[in-house]
Amino acid sequence: MHVDHLGASSLAIINNWWHMPRTKAVFGHVFQVPPFPQDSGPYNISWFEVGDGLRPEVLKLRLDKENATLPRFLPGGHWQAETSTLPELHKWWAIPLSMSLVMAFRPEPCAAIFLGSQPS
């Protein structure tokens, strides 16, 4: 959806090891929702886990949050059922996350860190 204009077919998603189960549930679903770019199918996704450097008490809080929220994002959870079409997914993605996405945007090509595409 947001990478279609780049012609990307392979994506590399990098996240902390403790956040990877929810990351896989969310992005695995996001990049399976049709329609796909013309003449392509679902994306090929590679997952890369990295360390966190968190203090043990902070890590415990993060893990508690992840464990509490993961079920709603897994297949069979209500989030995937509520975002089964591109308009539904876009509404979920754009409204609550728009400010954080805008704040995180940088004009330099940092997208190459998590996005792989074949040059045309």
Sequence and secondary structure as in RCSB ss.txt:
>XXXX:A:sequence
MHVDHLGASSLAIINNWWHMPRTKAVFGHVFQVPPFPQDSGPYNISWFEVGDGLRPEVLKLRLDKENATLPRFLP
GGHWQAETSTLPELHKWWAIPLSMSLVMAFRPEPCAAIFLGSQPS
>XXXX:A:secstr
  SGGGT  EEEEEEEGGGHHHHHHHHHHHTTSS  STT  S EEEEEEE     HHHHHHHHHHHHHHHHHHST
TSHHHHHT SHHHHHHHHHHHHHHHHHHH  SSSGGGGTEE    
